[in-house]
Amino acid sequence: MEKARLLNAIIETAIDGIITIDQHGIIESLNPAALKLFGYGLDEVVGHNIKMLMPEPDKGAHDGYLDRYEHTGEKRIIGIGREVRGLRKNGSTFPFRLAVSEVQYKERKIYTGFIHDLSKEKEAEERLREYAAELEELVEERTKSLKKTVVALREAKEEVSLSLEKEK
């Protein structure tokens, strides 16, 4: 009993989102972090298909993913993880790292998704890309300016050389 309470406390206070679904994709639980990420209350999602938290094309394909795994046993995300997008209640999407584990429990399968929000990392990457593009543009402008200066100096040097030769 104490272990169960400890495990529950860990799940409830985890920084990352944790979602469990059954073998048909029906949501069984979400921890507070997952609820916050997706913007739902627990009663709004439990009992519904997990695809409600996905934008297309994953939303339309998810049941097929589960069926394919059930029939082939081929793991494409379970135990591997990947970057995906989530669909919030307000319709916005966000990037996250999804790791999925599978548990056999009381003669049934439960899938647990561990969700790490990548929004801040992606925003930082975008800012770096924009900054790099700005720097590249500045370097290009400076290079053009320097080329013009070099050409102008060569022309001035040639004029001075011609003037000196005429004076001789």
Disulfide bonds with the S-S distance in Angstrom:
none
